[in-house]
Amino acid sequence: MKRNGKKIVVIGGGIAGLSAAVYALKCGYEVEVLEMNSMAGGLAMSWHRGPYTFETCLHWLIGSKPSGEFNQVWKELVDLDKLTFINPHEFVRIETDDGDSLRVYTNADMLEAELLRRAPDDLAAIGDFIHAIRTFGKFRMLDPSGGLADNWFNMLRDIPVLPLLMKLGKMSGKEYGARFADPLLRGFFSTGDMGKLTAIAMVLSLAWMNEKDAGYCIGGSQALIRLFEAKIAELGGVVRFNARVEKIIVEQDRAVGVQLHGGEALAADWVISAADGHATIYDMLGGRYVDDAIRKIYTESETFASYLQVSLGVALKLKDQPPMLTRVLRSPIAVDPETELSHVGFRFFHFDPTFAPAGKTAVTSILPTRNYQYWENLQKQEPERYRAEKARVAEAVVHVLEGHIPSIREAIEVTDVSTPATVIRYTGNWKGSQEGWLMPPGAGLKPFPNTLPHLDGFFLIGQWTMPGGGLPSGPMTARPAIKAICKRDHVAFEAHKTETVGA
């Protein structure tokens, strides 16, 4: 790859940072990605416990359909065809302790039939819901790195969709769910953070699933991360591990490099932070480049909850289980002193043969909590009690699962529990958040600013600049940042270039 003589340092080796690296390398920049851990991925992570692999991120990947619009974005970055995608026919099954159940299918026709069978009194609301799913299958997201000239065709195609998009975009999931009399269907939209999000989030997700454009890739999030690492190596970039950035070096209000833990300084023409937004602004930059708009974001905007994850290696096939199950409990379980949950979700990874030996299954349960400080304090100050609390929560989750699969306890071979303290330790994510900022009703799809006031040579990317988060926020925020850098440096933006190092 022919270099242009300029260097970009990228802080953070998650999806956003790796996306920025690929785009920058294709445009001729020297690129060094600094990842504070021993492996890339950030929140896009899985790990091994004995013969089992446990996934914490990827539920579906928007852009899995070969003819899909976002598929082409991923192919700008990695060799996506090397991944194998599956499209489960069932999205989630919701069950109560009393034996009532609701199946939410990924196919709109099957979903409509199931909902009408179960809740004929909700005929009108179900009709509107299914209509929205089919309508949003035609929706095309705008390119955040482009202007009117780049987006005019998509804008024209989206005109018929816009009235419904604006209507649902102003409603919360809880408000949307209130339209249904059926309690399980109402709860599907209203539980936890989903109830706080704009209703458009779930409807769009189901629309992409109906189009088979939101499949799961075998191997989970790390399978995608490995493709990024391979592409960066192919293009001559460097991903440096165990490289924690303590400070962004600024001279005359321009970022000129970074200082690592231990004192090493690295010079750069541009610095991009794909790391935690709060840590970047208030720690690495000392809070010097903050205005009222930035303060408002970090004091008033709500983050996604943090979470505990209970992961189980089970010596059963569990092929008859849905990919995801939500149990509605008669009596809530206590996660910590401030958190009780009346719903507990499970994922049965029987569809991914890479996660468990033949005849066995990896099972996970994510338990949201906003009491991240409780877990951080326990982990640091009372390690024995911390371990006891993790064991208590694991036991509570197994007890819930026994209500669904009575024979499960005897088949459990591996138990692993991560907490908000784990999330913070490995990702640095502020408050241990799952995905950064919630996308509340009325906020639209507009990203937050990717620069800071009075600071040159610097960009922010990733989930802290794109409310709603998710894997697509990586390329969607990286692309405009690199495009802006290229414009400033009078360098051609070459997103489709495939020339390799040494060519």
KAWO-V944456 format. One record per backbone hydrogen bond with DSSP energy under -1.0 kcal/mol. CO is the residue of the C=O (numbers start at 0). NH is the residue of the N-H. E is the energy in kcal/mol with one decimal. If there is no record, write none. Layout:
BEGIN
co-><CO/CO>
nh-><NH/NH>
e-><E/E>
END
This chain:
BEGIN
co-><5/6/6/7/8/9/10/12/13/14/15/16/17/18/19/20/21/23/24/27/29/30/31/32/33/34/36/40/42/44/46/48/51/53/60/64/69/70/73/73/77/78/79/83/85/88/91/92/93/94/95/99/101/103/103/106/107/108/109/110/111/112/113/114/118/119/121/122/123/124/125/126/127/128/129/130/131/134/142/146/147/150/151/152/153/157/157/160/161/162/163/164/167/168/170/171/172/173/175/176/181/182/183/186/190/191/192/194/196/197/198/199/200/201/202/203/204/205/206/207/208/212/214/215/216/219/220/221/222/223/224/225/226/227/228/229/230/231/232/233/237/239/243/246/248/252/253/255/256/257/258/258/259/263/265/269/270/271/272/275/276/277/278/278/279/280/283/284/290/291/292/293/294/295/296/301/304/305/307/308/309/310/311/312/312/313/313/317/322/323/324/325/326/327/332/335/338/338/340/341/343/345/346/348/351/354/356/360/361/362/363/364/366/368/369/370/371/372/373/374/375/376/377/381/382/383/384/385/386/387/388/389/390/391/392/393/394/395/396/397/400/400/404/407/408/410/413/415/417/418/419/420/421/422/423/428/429/435/436/438/439/449/451/455/456/458/461/464/465/469/470/471/472/473/474/476/477/478/479/480/481/482/483/484/485/499>
nh-><29/268/269/31/271/33/273/40/17/18/19/20/21/22/23/24/25/28/27/3/7/237/9/239/11/242/241/43/44/55/53/51/48/46/63/67/73/74/76/77/79/81/82/217/215/105/103/325/101/327/98/95/93/90/91/110/111/112/113/114/115/116/117/118/121/122/125/126/127/128/129/130/131/132/133/134/135/137/145/150/151/154/155/156/157/160/161/164/165/166/167/168/170/441/198/175/176/177/178/179/185/186/187/190/193/194/196/173/172/200/202/203/204/205/206/207/208/209/210/212/211/62/60/85/219/222/224/225/226/227/228/229/230/231/232/233/234/236/235/500/32/34/260/258/255/455/250/267/248/265/245/246/262/259/257/8/458/10/460/279/280/281/282/283/284/286/247/287/294/295/296/297/298/299/300/437/433/368/366/417/364/415/362/412/413/315/360/320/347/92/345/94/343/96/340/338/334/335/332/328/326/324/363/351/354/52/359/313/348/311/346/309/307/305/371/374/375/376/377/378/379/380/381/385/386/387/388/389/390/391/392/393/394/395/396/397/398/399/400/401/403/404/407/410/411/314/312/310/308/422/423/424/425/426/427/431/432/303/467/197/442/459/454/254/270/272/464/447/468/472/473/475/476/477/478/480/481/482/483/484/485/486/487/488/490/502>
e-><-2.7/-2.0/-1.6/-1.9/-2.7/-3.2/-3.0/-2.3/-2.6/-2.2/-2.5/-1.9/-2.1/-2.4/-2.6/-2.6/-2.2/-2.3/-1.6/-2.9/-3.0/-1.7/-2.5/-3.4/-2.9/-2.6/-2.5/-2.4/-2.0/-2.1/-2.8/-1.8/-2.6/-1.8/-1.0/-2.3/-2.1/-1.9/-1.2/-2.8/-1.7/-2.0/-2.2/-2.9/-2.5/-2.0/-2.9/-2.9/-2.5/-3.7/-1.6/-2.4/-3.2/-2.6/-1.4/-2.6/-2.6/-2.1/-2.2/-2.6/-2.5/-2.0/-2.1/-3.3/-2.0/-1.3/-3.0/-2.4/-2.2/-2.2/-2.7/-2.2/-2.2/-2.0/-2.3/-2.6/-2.8/-1.8/-1.8/-1.5/-1.6/-2.5/-2.0/-2.3/-2.0/-1.1/-1.7/-2.3/-2.9/-2.0/-2.6/-2.0/-1.4/-3.3/-3.2/-2.5/-2.8/-1.5/-1.5/-2.0/-2.4/-2.3/-1.5/-1.7/-1.1/-1.1/-1.8/-1.9/-2.1/-1.9/-1.6/-2.7/-1.8/-2.4/-2.0/-2.5/-2.1/-2.5/-1.4/-3.1/-1.7/-2.4/-2.7/-2.4/-2.3/-1.0/-2.1/-2.4/-1.0/-1.6/-2.4/-2.2/-2.3/-2.6/-2.2/-2.3/-1.9/-3.0/-1.2/-2.4/-3.3/-2.9/-2.8/-3.2/-2.9/-2.6/-2.7/-2.5/-2.1/-3.0/-2.6/-1.8/-2.6/-3.4/-2.2/-2.4/-1.8/-3.1/-2.3/-2.1/-2.5/-2.7/-1.6/-2.6/-1.2/-2.3/-2.4/-1.6/-2.6/-2.4/-1.9/-2.2/-1.2/-2.6/-1.4/-2.9/-1.6/-1.9/-3.2/-2.3/-1.9/-2.5/-2.8/-3.7/-1.4/-1.7/-2.8/-1.7/-1.9/-2.0/-2.9/-3.0/-2.1/-1.3/-2.5/-1.8/-2.6/-1.3/-2.2/-3.0/-3.1/-2.5/-2.0/-1.5/-1.7/-2.4/-2.1/-2.8/-2.7/-3.6/-2.5/-2.7/-2.2/-1.8/-1.1/-1.0/-2.2/-2.9/-2.1/-2.3/-1.9/-3.0/-2.1/-2.5/-2.2/-2.0/-2.7/-2.1/-2.1/-2.2/-2.4/-2.4/-2.3/-2.1/-2.3/-2.5/-2.3/-1.8/-2.4/-2.3/-1.4/-3.0/-2.1/-1.1/-1.3/-3.0/-2.6/-3.3/-2.1/-2.1/-2.6/-2.2/-2.3/-2.3/-1.7/-2.7/-1.8/-3.0/-2.9/-2.4/-1.7/-2.7/-1.7/-2.7/-2.4/-2.8/-2.0/-2.4/-2.3/-1.2/-2.0/-2.2/-1.3/-2.2/-2.3/-1.1/-2.5/-2.5/-2.2/-2.1/-2.6/-1.9/-2.1/-2.1/-3.0/-1.9>
END
